Amino acid sequence: MEDKIYDFLASVPLFSRLRKRELQYIAEIAGIVSYPANTVLFHEGESGGSLYIVVEGQLEVLKGQADLGEHILRVCGEGEHVGEMSLFNPGKARTATVRARTAVKLLNISSDDFEALVYRRPEISFSLTSGLTERMLDSESRLMGIIDKMARRFGEGHYAEKIDSDSDPSHHRQSEKGKCAGPGIPKLQIKTFGNFNVFRGETLIGESSWKAKQPRALLKAIVARGGSGIPKDVLIEDLWPEGLPGAGESNFRVVLHRLRRALEPAIDQARGSSYLFLKSNLVFLNKDLCEIDVDEFMVLYQKGKKAEQAGDAGGALRCYRRAVDLYVGDFLAEDLYYSWAEDRRNEIRFTYLDLLARAAELYQAQGRSKKAIELYKSMVKADSVCEEAYQKLMQLYSSRGMTAEAIKVYELCKKALETELGVEPSSLTVSIRMRIQEI
C-alpha cells in the first residue's frame, strides 16, 4: 500500500520539491479514506486537523463572505488538496467549508502525524512551502473574483475601480513613487518588513499622528489579511477576540475613524477617505494609492519563478535579488502576540527561504559559488535549523577548498539542531562531513 501511496504523492504538485526519501516519509504517515457524495469533511470555522488529497472523485470548497452568502471557490479533482494549512497550524480555524461533490477516495495526513515527522525531519517543512504559497495566492485570487462578481450583481460596481461613488480616486492615478496621485493626495508606502512604518509621500507618519496603538494595529491586520475584501467581523475578532458582545463593533468604528485620520489628516469629509474603504461590511485598501512592500515581494517571487520555469535564469535572479532587498526583517516582526500576524509571518518566511534556495541554486548552476554561499548563509540566519542550507554550505566550502569552514558549518548545524530541536544532524549531513574529512 505504501508503494502505491508513494507513487501517487510523487504526482501531486504540493510535494514536487520533496526528495525521494522525504516522499517515503510522507507515504508512511498517510492513509486512505472514502466518503459518499454530499459528505461535509469540515465546516468553515472548525478546528483544522488533517490534509486531504483527492485520489478519486471531486471535492468542492465553499466560502461564506459577510452578507454575500456561500459560494463555491473551486472544485478539486484528482491530485488536488484541501486543509493544507492545518499541517502547519494545527487547531486553527478552517477558512472554508469542504464537501464531497461526488463519492470520493482521499489520502489523509493528520497534523499530529505530520508534526511528529517534522520534529524528526524539519527539512520537509521547508520543502513544502513553495506549493503552499502558490495555493494561497490562487485561493485569494478566486475569492476576490467572487467578490467582484457579487458586487456587480448588486449594482455596487467593481470594488477596485469604484468602491465608493463619492470617493473614487481612479482619476488621480500616477505611477511615480511618492508623488501626489492627485491634488493633495500623496501615495502611501507601507513598510511591513522589520519595523512597521508608513510614509505619506516621502514623509513618515510619526507616533504623534497615530495617537494610539490600535489604529496601527488595525492597519497591520488589514495588510496581513491581504488588504482587500476583508470581512469587518474578521478584523474585529483579530483585534478584540475576547470583547463583550457589541463592544467590538463600537471599537471598530472608533478605531477605523482614527486610522483614516492618521493616514489622511486633511481628509475631505464629503468625499471620504482616499485610502481606506468600507463597503458591504468588507474593508479595502485602495491599492492604487497604497504601495505595500510585502505585496511587491510576493509579486517579485512569482515573477522570478515564472522566469525560472521559462529558462530565463538572469530574469529570475533579477526578481529574486530585488525581493531579497525588500526583506530587511521578518513581516511585522514587532507583533509577537497576534496570531494573525504570526501566521502570515511564517507563510512569508517560508516563501523567503524558498526564494533564497532557488536563487542560490541558480547561482550555483552558473558556477558563482560565492553568491550562492551568501544566500545559503541568509537561509541559516532566517531559519537556524534549516539543515538543507547547512548541507549546501558545507559542500560549497569544500568545493572551494575551504575545509575548515565546511567543518565549522557542520558544528554550527549540530549545535542549532541540538539546542532548538533536541535532535542530531541527519545521516546525510553526517555523511557530507565524513566525505569532507576524507578529502
C-alpha positions, -999 to +999 in steps of 0.1 A: +000+000+000+028+024+009+043+020-026+010+030-042+007+060-019+043+069-027+037+068-065+006+089-060+023+115-038+051+119-064+025+131-089+010+158-066+023+193-072+023+201-035+051+176-030+071+184-062+101+198-042+104+168-019+132+143-025+126+106-028+133+098+008+111+127+020+082+114-001+087+080+015+084+096+050+051+112+039+038+080+025+044+062+058+020+086+077-007+089+050-038+068+049-068+062+025-103+073+035-136+072+015-168+093+018-201+093-001-213+123-021-225+154-001-204+145+029-190+176+046-154+169+055-152+201+077-170+234+081-156+269+080-145+279+115-139+244+128-105+234+141-082+220+115-065+187+119-059+170+085-048+175+050-069+157+023-057+149-012-081+137-038-074+102-052-107+097-069-138+119-073-143+156-066-145+180-036-159+214-036-146+243-015-172+268-002-167+302+014-191+324+032-185+361+027-204+385+050-238+391+035-229+378+001-238+342+011-219+310+005-202+304-028-181+277-044-145+289-045-133+259-066-138+222-073-109+199-066-102+168-087-075+141-086-042+153-071-056+185-056-057+190-019-076+208+009-068+216+045-031+220+039-026+249+064-037+226+093-004+208+089+015+240+099-012+255+122-030+225+138-061+235+157-065+268+138-100+275+124-107+263+089-111+291+065-136+274+042-161+245+041-152+214+021-179+190+009-177+158-013-192+167-047-192+131-057-182+099-039-145+104-031-114+084-021-089+106-003-054+105+010-054+117+046-024+131+065-032+141+101-015+172+117-004+151+147+015+126+125+029+154+104+041+173+134+059+142+147+075+137+113+087+173+110+102+171+145+124+144+132+128+158+097+125+196+097+137+200+062+103+185+050+085+216+063+107+239+042+103+218+010+065+220+012+063+258+014+066+267-023+035+247-032+015+261-002+024+297-012+011+292-048-021+276-034-028+306-010-023+331-038-046+311-061-073+309-033-071+347-027-075+354-064-106+332-066-121+348-036-116+383-050-132+372-082-163+361-064-165+394-045-162+413-078-189+392-094-213+397-065-206+434-062-215+438-099-247+417-094-258+440-066-251+471-087-223+483-065-196+483-092-161+469-092-145+475-058-111+483-072-125+508-097-153+524-078-157+511-042-175+542-031-192+565-056-181+596-036-145+585-031-133+571-064-096+581-067-090+564-101-087+597-119-059+606-096-036+577-106+000+584-112+028+559-113+057+578-098+065+566-063+060+591-035+044+617-058+009+630-054-016+608-071-040+638-074-045+672-059-033+669-023-034+630-023+001+615-020+006+578-022+011+557+010+041+535+013+035+508+039+067+490+051+060+457+069+094+440+069+113+446+101+100+478+117+065+488+106+064+523+091+040+542+069+051+571+046+027+596+032+045+606+001+081+610+014+070+619+050+070+593+077+037+592+097+051+596+132+039+584+166+021+616+174-001+612+143-012+577+153-022+589+188-027+553+200-016+517+192-050+504+179-052+524+146-017+510+137-028+475+147-059+478+125-039+488+095-015+459+102-043+434+104-058+447+071-024+443+054-018+409+069-052+397+057-044+408+021-056+444+020-088+438+000-123+424+007-117+416+044-149+410+064-152+435+091-161+407+116-127+391+109-108+423+118-129+427+150-121+392+160-084+398+152-082+429+175-108+422+202-111+384+204-124+385+239-146+416+238-181+419+251-209+413+226-215+446+207-183+462+220-162+450+190-185+468+166-182+501+185-144+497+189-140+490+152-159+522+142-139+544+165-105+529+155-114+529+118-122+567+121-089+573+139-069+553+113-084+572+084-075+605+102-039+593+108-034+584+072-051+615+058-052+644+083-068+667+057-095+642+048-124+656+028-155+647+048-177+650+018-155+627-003-144+603+025-111+585+028-088+582-002-070+552+012-094+530+031-130+519+022-157+500+040-184+486+017-210+459+024-191+451+056-159+445+036-127+465+042-104+476+013-072+495+009-070+515-022-042+496-040-038+525-065-027+548-037-011+522-013+022+506-021+029+477+003+063+461+004+050+426+011+028+427-020+058+438-041+078+409-025+052+383-034+049+397-070+087+395-075+087+360-061+061+348-086+077+366-115+110+351-106+095+316-105+079+321-139+111+333-154+130+303-139+104+279-153+108+296-187+146+290-186+154+327-180+179+324-152+190+360-155+155+374-153+147+351-124+178+362-104+169+399-110+135+394-095+148+373-066+176+399-058+150+427-057+128+406-034+157+398-011+165+435-008+129+442+004+132+415+031+150+436+057+134+417+086+105+394+093+070+405+084+055+426+113+084+415+135+074+435+164+039+419+167+047+387+185+013+382+202-012+384+174-019+350+159-029+366+125+005+384+123+024+352+133+005+331+107+013+355+079+048+360+092+055+323+090+040+320+055+062+348+042+093+335+059+087+301+042+084+319+009+116+339+016+135+307+023+123+291-009+133+322-028+168+321-013+171+284-021+160+290-057+184+319-062+213+300-046+207+270-069+207+293-100+240+309-089+255+275-082+245+263-117+263+294-131+294+285-112+290+316-089+296+297-057+304+329-037+270+343-044+254+310-036+272+309-002+259+343+007+223+332+001+226+300+020+240+320+049+209+342+047+188+310+049+206+299+080+201+334+095+164+333+088+160+296+099+188+284+121+175+247+119+173+246+081+195+216+076+195+217+038+211+251+039+239+238+061+245+209+038+248+232+008+272+254+026+294+225+036+295+213+000+302+247-014+330+255+010+345+220+004+344+226-034+364+258-029+390+240-008+378+257+024+377+225+045+379+243+079+349+265+071+329+235+059+336+217+093+327+248+111+293+249+094+287+213+105+294+222+141+270+252+139+243+229+124+248+203+151+246+229+179+215+245+164+196+212+160+205+200+195+196+234+211+164+241+193+150+207+184+168+183+206+179+161+176+211+151+159+221+160+123+206+137+097+226+109+083+231+129+050+246+158+069+269+135+088+280+117+056+288+150+039+310+159+069+327+125+067+334+129+029+349+164+036+373+150+062+384+123+038+394+148+011 
